[in-house]
Amino acid sequence: MAYPDLYMMIDGQRLSGGGRRTHKVVNPATGEAIAELPLADAADLDAALAAAQRGFHRWRDSTPHERAAVLQGAARLMVERQEALARVATLEQGKTLAEARIEVMMNVGLLNFYAGEVFRLYGRALVRPAGQRSTVTKEPVGPVAAFAPWNFPLGNPGRKLGAPIAGGCSVILKAAEETPASALGVLQCLLDAGLPGDVAQAVFGVPDEVSRHLLGSPIIRKMSFTGSTLVGKHLAKLAAEDCKRTTMELGGHGPVLVFADADIDKALDTVVAGKYRNAGQVCVSPTRFIVEAGVHDRFLAGFVERAKKVTVGDGSDPASVMGPMANARRLDAMDRLIGDAVAKGAMLETGGERIGNAGYFFAPTVMSGAPLDAAIMNEEPFGPVALINSYPHEAAMIAGANRLPYGLAAYAWTSDAARQRRVARSVEAGMVGINTAMIGGSDSPFGGVKWSGHGAEDGPEGIDACLVTKAIHEG
């Protein structure tokens, strides 16, 4: 399919050209440029801020029925446009079409959930003596600046747009310059479903310029960011200058505890598929496999066997199980992290190398015995690398899981019900999967603890993050 024209969407108008700087959008399966994306200048950002301010005063007074109609309408359009949206995502991000189609439906589920949740943004009345009245209400926080990364080019914009719109806020979306057409496609579904043009804007630009400009404006009352811990800390400092509310979904380094009493084959079939989903470029990707000594060798052998069978290729090819990495930076990171680990004594069981001389393909990789001082054991690899180490017992395994400052997602495999409860209580993570890799859902909060951020997206918590609480007392 042909790649669509690119633009920014400000106040319902498509803006491109005009002597603006541009960014080359690249197909990661070929490494070739497929489009030029216009980048915002200060005047563009000021126009987006002004529109967001107008849009907020309009949308905050919208009824639940109006918001639900837009959200449900956008969900219906995404179903109708599923194939086109998925093919654009594959073309600019690299993931397989099968994964991209699922991503579209994740948005559909979330927007439909929010469409129901807008009728449940309740306050409460407090008990007071006769003649007095005290109520607690929830109101939209204000215009939101939302920053979305490239790894889920459809799902992340859906989250960033859906919650503020459901909560009665306006939003300026700064999606990734690597994957702009996917974000624009999601926004267009909302606009075509009747969302006023000044309620949601989409801008692109030099990230530091855009973030400083938007977060430096008093118009913006909340920031939502998904991305690395390093960038998240920087943006949190900018937001703190004006005491802006923040929701931060940051990096992870997902531990997977595999106990000797687990169903090892079921665990392997599940976690290997999860590890190489989206070429490992997933914030909740299972990465550090903390395996009880008695089953370590069997688990390692089974993992390597399955990893070798993963078919890597262009995401648009139905035969491909794993597509390319999204950009050349990730290839360089893989080379650095794997090379460092091997130099420090880790065993490279399979993979560890680039595939071909075109595009950004990297072999599914398994490493064992990586020492704790290897960079890859402390730094999120964000790639198709599984790290498998042996641990003597439960206490050591839980300590290993909690060793890092990250706490986004964690997983455990055990048939012992009491141990399941102990692990769920003891592991420091915002989301824990016990004998499953399915840790997300439209009705479930998605977020982490420690360096993995604060606040949550999805579920009722996602909308609540866009609301402020007000107490009203009448004598």
C-alpha positions, 0 to 999 in steps of 0.5 A: 500500500502507499504510505499516506501524506504526513501533516500536523493537525492543529485546530482541525486543520492539516498543516504541512510545507510552509518552509518547515523543517522535516524529518525522514520517516524510514521503513525499518524493513528496508532502511529506506526513507518513505516520507518527510514529516513536517516539524513544528516551530514555535508558532505552530506550538502556540497555535496548538496551545491556543486551540487546546485552551479553546477546546477545553472550555468547550469540551469540559461542558460536554455531556457524557452522551456526547463524549460516549458518542465520539468514543464509540464512533471512533471505535467503530471507524477503527474496526472498519479501517483496521487493515489500513491502520495496521498496514501503516503501522507495519510499514513505519514501525516494522511489527508484523501485521498480525500484531498491528491488527491486534493493536487496533483492536486494543484501541477499540476495546479501550475507547468502548470501555471509556465510552461506558465509563464517562457515565460513572465519573461520580462524586459524593455527598457527605453527611452534614447537620441540617442546613449544611451541605458538602459535596465532592466532585470531579472535574477535568484537569485541563489541557493535557500534553501527551507524549507517545513513543514509537513501539506501539504506534497505534495503541499509545496514541489511543491511550493518550487521546482516549483518557483526556477526551473521556474526562472532558479535557483537551489534548495536544498529542506529540507522537513519535516522529518515527511513526507519525501516520499511525497516530494521525490515523487514530486521531482522524477516527476521533475527528471523523466521529465528531470530536471538535477540531480544537479538542485534540491536536497532533504535533511533531518536532524536535522532542526537547523543543516541543516538550519545553515549549508545551510544558513551559506554558501555563495552558497545559495542566497535565502531562502524560508520558510513555517512554524511557526512565531517563527522558521521563525524569527530565520531563518530570522536572520540567512539569514540576516547574509549574506543578503540573500533574503527571502520569509517567509510564517509564522503562522496565526490565521484566523479571520472570520467576520460574519455579521447579513446580511450574508447567515448564512447557506451558511457560516456555510456549507463553514466554518465548512468544511474549519475549519476541513480540514486537522484536522485544520492543515492549516495556513489559517484555519478559526479559530477566528469567530467574529460574530455580536451579532444578529446572534451569537446564531444561528451561534454557534448552527449551527456550533456545530450541523455540527461539531458533524457530522464530521466523524473522522477516518483513512484518508485511509477510504473513510468514514472519513471526518477528519483524525488524527493530524499529530503528538503527539505534536499537541495533547499535544498542543490541551490539553494545549490550550483548558484546559487554555481557559476553566480555564479562562472561555471559554465554551466548546460546543463540542469536546475538547478531544482525540479519542481512544487510538491509533493514534493521533485523536482529536475530532472536537472542538467548543468553545465560549466566550473565553476571549482575555487573553486565550492563544488560542486567541493569539496563533495559535492552528493549530488544529480542534478548532473553537473559536466563540465570539460575537461582537456588531458592524462592527467597533468592529469586524474589530478591533477584526480581526486586534488585533493580529500581524498575518495577513495571511488570513481573511474571511468575510461573508456579503451581503452588497456590501459597507461593503464588500469593507470596510472590504477588505480594512480595514482587515490586511491580505495578503489574504481576502475571501469575502463570500468564503473560496477559497483564493488560486490559481495557478495564485494568490499570497499566502502570509501574512503581519505582523508576517505572513511573507513577499513575496508571493508564487504562481502566477507571484509573486512566480517566481519573488521572485526567480529573481533579477532586473538588470539595464544596461546602455550603452553610 
